[in-house]
Amino acid sequence: MKTLIAYPKIIKRAEAYIQLDNGEVWSPLRPFMPRKEFGSAYPHRDPEMTRLPAGETLEAFVHKAAGGYAVETPALGPGQFYPRIWRTGEGLEQCGDPVLRVEETVFRGSFVNSLEQIEGLFDDLLSIFRVVHPAMNNLEAYGGAIRDIIILACTEVEAQWKGVLEANSVTPSGPYFKTSDYVRLLPEMKLDQYEVGLIRYPRISATAPFMGWDTSQATQSLSWYAAYNQVKHDREIKFEDASLKHAIEAVAACVVMLAAQFGVDALQRHHLKPVFEFKRRAMWEPKDWYYQPIPGRGWEQVPCLL
């Protein structure tokens, strides 16, 4: 089997062409389902099967069909995806609903459970805001209820980290997973490219909770996660690390992890409470996008080499 993709210089969409071992060529296979309101701009077109003329290569066929579009080989074939790792691109959502939806995978239950956990954290955080107003000069305020939020948020982040690694057949480097294992997710999910802000409190600076995550200091390079370890294991001495700033960052990390696994549009479809808004998101090139499967075939999980 061989797959090529073609896309314009101003990248907002792309199409995949796959040649099967039996000689069939299927196209166009898209990374999104076009929306009706776009009409003729991105009309819906079911993938069609054809056969190459004798002696013609797939490369020649795609160049001819796609005109002046760039042509390259994608990381995965149509219908293949890395489990619990979302890949999208600049403007792709404007064309239609990106594939693959979490509702079409075995991870829907995990997604919904995480949503419920995060909504509980939102409720707890908003309760704190009614007592300690989220202003810049209050961010170092600390206390027992704030400590509880940090611990709950970080254990949720750990659960999501572990879930992604296990879904991609990664085993721990020791008897159990550690941050030195979890940090392997950073480049493959571009976690440090996500930035979120509190919608109702714009004076609080937006946070990129995974910015600066370093493999050589996998725990200490995340200040909110280092604080979690301190207030969990050494509360009497490190109690002041249970700060409002760290609580906000830890809850933000939960939101980022969920979006990096299943996409921001999934959070919107399931009506996640609008507490945080995305200021910046990870974007991927067309070769990394997921493309719809050939008609009659389903989606196929492919472990990411983390």
N, C-alpha and C positions, 0 to 999 in steps of 0.2 A: 504494500500500500504506500502511496505517496500523497502528500498534501502540500499545497501552496496557498498563499493568501495574496490578495491584491487590495491596495488602498490608495486613495488620492494623497497628494502632498499635504494638503490641509486635512489632518486625520480626524475624522468624525465617525467614520464607518469603515467597514472592511468586509470582504467576502472571501470565503474559503472554497477551494476546489480540491476534490479528492479523487484520486485514481485508484480503484480497487485492483486486487490481483487478477480479477477476471476481465480487466480492461474497461470496466464501466467508469465513467467520470460523472461525478455528481456536483452540481453547483446551482445557484449560489447558496452557501451555508453561512449564515450570519451570526454575529455575536449579540444580536438583539432581535426582538420581535417588533417590527415597525408599528407605530401608533397610527390609528385611522386618521387623526386630525392632520397628519402630514400629507395626506393625499398623494399626489404624484411625486412629491419630493423623495420619499422613500417608500414606494408602493410595495405592498406585500406580493411576494412572488415565491411560490413553492419551489423547492429544489427540484431540478430536473436531471434526468440521466441521459447521457449521450455517449458516443464512442468516438475515439480519436480517428481521424483519417489515417490510412496506412502510412507509417513512417514518421508521423508527427509526434513530438514529445509533449508532455504535459506543460513544460515551460513555454513552448511555442504557442500552445493552445491558450494558456492564461494570458500571455502578453497580447495576443490577438483579441481575446475577448474583453480584456480590461483596458485596452487602449494605452494611455500614458501612465497608468497607475504603477506604483512601486510593487514589486513582486518579491516575496521571500518565503522561507520555510518557517512555519510556526513551531512553538515548543511542543504543542500537543496536537493530535489529530481531532477532527470534528467529533463531538460527542464525548470527548475525554475532559476530565477536570481533576484538579487537586482537591481532595476533600477538605472542607472547612477553610478554604483559602479563596478569598474573593479577588477577582481580577477585572478591572474596568479601565476606561480611558477617558480622556478629556472630551466632554461633549457627548459621550456615548449614550447617556441616559436621555439626552434630548431627542435622539432618534427613535427610541422605543425602550421597552423593558429589557435590560440586559439578561442574558442567560448565563448561568443556570439559576433558577429560583430554588431557595431552600425548601420550599414546599414540595419540590420534585425529588428530594433526596431523603435518605434515612435519618438525616440530622434535624428534621423538623422538631422532634421532641426535645432535643438538647437546646435548640434555639428558643423554643417557647419557655422552657425552664429557666434559661438565662434571662429572658425578658422579665419573667416574674421576679427573679432575684434582684435585678437592677431596679425595677419599679419599687420594690421594697426599700432599696437603698436610697432612691430618690425621696421617698416619703420621710425616711429618717433624716436625710440631709436638710430637707426643707423645714423639718421640725427644729433642727439646730439653728437654721437661719432666723427663726422667729425669736430666738433667745440671743444669739450672737449674730448681729447683722453682717452679711458678707461684704465688708468694706476692706480696703487695702490695709488700714491700720488695725484690723481685727484678725488678720490671717494667722497670727502667731498665737491666738487664744487656744487654750487646750482644756481638755476635761475628759471625764469618764465616758460620756455619751459619744463624744467625738472619737475617742479611742475605739469604741465598739464599731463605729462605721468603718474606720480604717481596717480593722481586723476582718470584718465581714466582706468588705470590698476586695481586699487582697486575696482572701481565700477563694472568692469568686473568680478573680483574675487567674489564680493558679489552676482552678478547675478548667477554665477555658484553655489556658496554655497546654495543660496535660491532654485535654480532649483533642486539640489539633495535632499534637505529636503522635498520639496513639492512632488517630484516624489515618495518619500517613506512615504507619508501621514503624515509628521510631521507638526504640527502647531506651531506658535510662542508662546513663554511663556508669551508674553504681547501683546500689540496692533500690534506690528510688530517684525520681526526677528532682533535679536541683536547678537553680537559676542558670547555671552553666549549660544546662540542657535547653532551658526555655529560651535563652537568648539566641539560639539558632533560628528562631522564628523571625527575628528582626528583618533580615534582608528579603526573605521569601514572602513576607506580608507587608513590607515597607511600613512597619508600625510607627517609625519615627516621623513619617510624613503626615500623620494625622494630628490635627489641632482642633480643639473644641473650646467653646466659651459658654458661660452661663447666660441664657437668653434674657432673664430679668435683671441681671446685674452686670451690665456692660463695663462698669468701672473695674471689675475684677479682670485682670489680664487673662487672655486666652491661654490655655495650657496644652502643650504637646507632651503627654505623660511618658512617652517612650523616647523622647529626644535625648541623645547622649548615652543611650544604653550601650555599654561596652563589654565585649566578651572577656576582657582581662579583669573587670570588676563588675561581674554580672549582677550582684546585689547592690553594692554601694553606689553604682552609677545611676540607679533609680532612687531618688531621695525619698519618695513616698513609700517605696517598698522597703528600703532600709529602715525607715521609721517604723513600719509595721513589725519588722523583726525586733526592733528595740522595745517597743511598747508591749509586745506579746511576751517576750522573754525576760525583760528587765524593767518592768513598769516603775518600780520604786525610784530608780535612778534616772530613767529616761522618759518619765511621764510627759515632760513638756514637748516631746516629739509627737505626741498625739494632738497635732495642731489642726486648725480648720483648713489651712492650706494643704496639708497632706491628705486630709479627708476628701477635699474637692478633687485633688489629683488622682486619688485612688478610685473614686467613683467614675471619673472621666476615663480612666484606663479600662474600666469594665465596658463602657460605651464604645470605646475605640476597638477593643478586642471583638466585640460583637459585629461591628461594622466591617472590620477587616476579614471576618469569616464569612459573612452572609450578605454584605452590601447595605448601604444606607437606605436604599429603596425598600428593603425588607423591614427595616425598623419603622419606616413610614407606613407601609401596608398594614403592619400589626399595631399601629397607633401607639408606639412608645411615647410616654409622656414627654412633652416638649420642654425639658429642663436645660439640656445642652443643645447647642447648634454647632455644626461642623464649619469651621473657618477654612480648613484645608484638608484635603484627602489625598491618599496615595493614588497615583495614576500609573497605568501600564501601557506599554506599546502594543500595537496590533498582534505581534508575534506571541504575546503572552495571554491574549484574550482567550475565552472559551467560545467555541463555535458549535452551533446546533448540530445534533446528530443527523445522519442520513435517515430519510423516511423509513419507518419500520424498525429502526434500531433505537435502543435506549441509551442513556448516559452511562459512561464507564469511569469508575474511580481509578486514578493513577497516582500512586504515592509520590509525593514531592521529595526530592533528594535534599533533605534538610541537613 
